[in-house]
């Protein structure tokens, strides 16, 4: 019995070794590629208001808010701010409206251009609004409003 068992085990081992000796393999190269797109977007935490709060006539007022963008690493971008919805009523200058009254102001971006550092590395620019003492000196009482557009070009 021991001899038969040894013969069976030896036979099975020989079949396995013989099968492995006749196994073959082949390799093939697979090309892997992809293209990273250059894109930019406003960060959802970017400021959406430029509020002067209470403006004292004949006293300059300044306010700021952050404009935050994210761009593909190495991708160039630029930011621009327009003169707002009421500029046609103010000879092309930015102005806030209160009924039939207008008050000029200026809006500007600190750097307005740059190169992205990748998503997850936000870039902060500062949007500054200024009402000069001259522009507020004869302003009528009330709430003044305008809407600016900040454009991100990439």
Beta strands, then each sheet from edge to edge (+ up, - down):
strand 1: 40-42
strand 2: 61-71
strand 3: 76-81
strand 4: 95-98
strand 5: 101-104
strand 6: 106-109
strand 7: 113-115
strand 8: 123-131
strand 9: 150-153
sheet 1: 1+ 2- 8+ 6-
sheet 2: 7+ 3- 9+
sheet 3: 4+ 5-
end
